[in-house]
Amino acid sequence: MRAGESVKRQKRSQAGEGRGPQGRRPGGTAQQPARMRRRVGHTERSAVGEVRRELREFLRHRSGPEQVEAAELLLSELVTNALIHTRHGAVVTATATPAALRVEVQDFEADLPAPYVPNADDGTHGRGLILVRSLADAWGVEARALGKVVWFELRGESA
């Protein structure tokens, strides 16, 4: 091993720490993830559809149709939750690599989502996080200095 190789490897591994999914090119070098970012105001309920369309366009050449459909559904659930249960809107960030898609919805309320088990009489209320848990390969909630981030990852069909 040449001296410069270990420095390059160390820089690549440091660059990927804490940033979500990281893609690799066939030669082993890090590939820059593609990102989509959108702010949604609290009163913009129509923005849920707009953010879905933006995500669909963002993923058009990056993912297969099944992953795009799942990502749109899960994004809708998280953005709707953020707009209904918080007062300050949300920021949506999607990060795509050849290996995975990660979508984060940050809101500005400190309250973490409570587990909810809907009963048969609830109609469609309360099923958003159940869908996320069922369809995502990974998901979670992270507290932030200003609010929280609810995220999900889908792996596989990336182009």
N, C-alpha and C positions, 0 to 999 in steps of 0.2 A: 504494500500500500504506500502510495506517495504521500508526502506531508500535507499537500493541499487538499487531498481527498477527505481526510477526517474533518477538516474545518468546514468544507462544503456540506458534508453529511450533518454536522452539528447545526449549522445554520438552517438547513432544511427542516430538521426536527424541531428546532426552536420556533420557526415561523409557523408551524402548524399547531402549536400548543394552545388550547383554549379557544380555538376559532371554529369549532364545528367540523363538518366533513371536509376532508382534504383529498383531492384527486392526485393521481400519479400518472405521468406519461409513461409509455412503454419503456423508455430508457431509464426510468427511476427518478427523474427530476420532478420537483413539485410543479403542479399546474395551478395557475391562479383560478380560484373559484369565480363563477359569474354571480353577480348580486343584483337583486331588485329591492328597492326600498320605497315605501310609500307611507305618508302620514295620513291618518283618517281622523277628521274632527268628530267630536261627540255627537253632533246633531246631523251628521251625514249618513243616515241609515241607507240611502241609495248607494253609498260608496262600497257596500259589501259586494254588489254585483260588479262594480267597476274594478275593484281589487281582484276579483275572480278572473275577469277578462285579462287584466294585466298579467296575472300569474300564468294563465293559459298561453298568452303570447310569449312570455318569458321562457316557458318550458317547451314551446312548439318544436324546436329542433334539438332539445336536450333530453327529452324523456318520451317514453311510450305513452299511448293513449290511456291505459289503465292507471298509470302513475299520475298523469295529469288530472284525470277525473277524481281520484282519491285526494290529491293535493287540493283541488278546488273545493271539494266538500269539507275537508278538515279546516281549511283556511276560513271558509264561510262560518263554520261553527265558532272558531276562536275569535274572529273579528266581531261577530254578532254578540258573543258573550262580553267582549271588551266594551262594546258600545252600549249594551243594556245595563251592565253592572258597574260601570265607572262613569265619571263625570268629565274626563279630560281627553277622550279620544284614545287613539292607539297609533303605534308605529309598526308596520309590517315589514319584515326583512326576509327575503328568500335567498338562500345560497345553494347553488347547484354545482356539483362536480360530477365527473364521470361515475363516481361510486355512490353518490347519495344526494338527496334533496333535504335541506333543513329549512323549515319555515318557523319564524319567531314572531309572536305578537306581543309587543310590550305595551302595557297600559301604565297609568300613573297613580294607581291605588295600591296601597300596601296589603290589603286583605287578600289572602290566598284563597283559591277556589275550594269550597267545602265539598267533600264527597256527597253524592246525591244518588239515591236509588229511586227512580220514578215508579209510581204505581200505574196500573192499567188505566186509571181515570184521568191521568195528567195530559193526555193528548200527546203533543210533541215536546212539551216543556221538559227541560232537564236532561236531555239525551246527548248533548254536545260532547262532553268529555267522555261519555261511554263510547261514542263513535270514534273519537280520537284514540282511546285506549284500544279499541278493536281493530282499527285499520292501519294505524301507524306502526312502523317497525320499532320505534322508540319515541318517547315523549316525556315531558316533565314540566315543572314549574320552578323558576329560579327567582328568588327575591333580589331586588336591585335597590340601590340607594333611593331611586325615585320609582317606586312601584314594583312591578314584577314582569317576567317574561314567561309566557306559556309557549312551548315549542313542540314540534314533532319532526320526525325524520322518516323518510321513505327511501329504502335502498333498492337497488336492483336495476330496473329498466332504463337507467340513465344512458344517454348516448355517448 
